Amino acid sequence: MPKPLSHFKIVDLSCVLAGPFATQLLADFGAEVQKLEPPEGDPTRGWGPPFEEGEAGESAYFRAANRGKRSRTIDLHTEEGKADLFELLKDADVLVENFRADSADRLGLGWKRLHAKFPKLILASVRGFASDVTASRRAGYDFIIQAESGWMAITGEPDGRPMKVGVALVDVLAGLFCANGIQAALLHRERTGEAIHIEVPLMEAALAGLVNVAAGALMTGEAPRRWGNAHPQIVPYQSFRCSDGDVAIGVGGDRQFEVLAMWLGLDLEARPEWKKNRGRVMDREQLVPLIEARTQQSTVEEVLSLCESNAIPASRVRSVDEVLFRQGGVLHNLLQPLFDVETNTMVPTLASPLLLNGERACAPLPPPRWKP
């Protein structure tokens, strides 16, 4: 497999998810990543269960974002620890950290001081909030940002309470932005010789992730609402109950709906406005119950067969364990076990979804074991 970043060295001071997820992506592309953990370790080592082999083993949370790295302990609150870090930075290309801006400055890791000492070093800082806003001193976990950014307000059933997304998706999104920014900075340095500082605030990553929802609010001035599994701008585009489970149907084109309407027994000549998505959105309260009345008389497989034969995007609503275990063959080879020489065992992981020359981007090293 190609290793496009194999000549770059990354020093990773970040903990939890956003920063480690970013550096794991870089390790998958071949970068050498040295993870530096505080004396008590990355907090996610203790986030569980589940743990491997009971509570004394590795946590699943830590494993999710630390493949491909080597790890060592460092105490930045001591002069010896700072000296060790600065020694590593002499030949490093990138430093990744997720301290609050004021904390980074107190540790001597602010951009101005680092850039003066290591002019070729790229600094990537993952923050809860941007360093130039009044909230910069606030700590920011994914859940807090989902509440602060409006994500929770648009997630959940229409008449239910606001809900967070089922995974720490703000952290994942920030990690993707961070990895992308680091690669752009490396290209910029190769072209100009100039190192730059990248800052990725979770709050801004979450706002960017609102995409069409934010665009709609900016256009209308109206507060977006919760739609559950439905789509605010497309109908039908949601889950429906069948006689033996739930099915998700996404009708993205008017021609697709004409086929679905035939199966439903709808007379589109009598309701010509439903031939266009705009009309279906306006009449969703009438149309959606008609669709579900039909799907409830059918099995999931019957609905899927109809959709597949007419190129209508659809899927059974599956559980995670069903996808990972019973549907493993459909997972496009994303399951990637890695051999751990310390325990002589295989560690199950999910590889990067990126393929390089047809091969999954996946660093060969399993997540590092804890060595206090």
Buried (B, 14 or more C-beta within 10 A) or exposed (E): BEEEBEEBBBBBBBBBBBBBBBBBBBBBBBBBBBBBBBEEBBBBBBBBEEBBEEEEBBBBBBBBBBBBBEBEBBBBEEEEBBEBBEEBBEEBBBBBBBBBBEBBBEBEBBBEEBBEEBEBBBBBBBBBBBBEEEEBEBEBBBBBBBBBBBBBBBBBEEEEEBBBBEEBBBBBBBBBBBBBBBBEBBEBBEEEEEBBBBBBBBBBBBBEBBEEBBEBBEEEEEEBEBBEEBBBEBBBBBBBBBEEBBBBBBBEEBEBBBBBBEBBEBEEEEBEEBBEBEBBBBBBEEBBEBBBEBBEEBBBEBBBEBBEEBEBBBBBBBEEEEEBEEEEEEEEEBBBEBEBEEBEBEBEBBBBEEEBEEEBBBBEBBBBEBEE
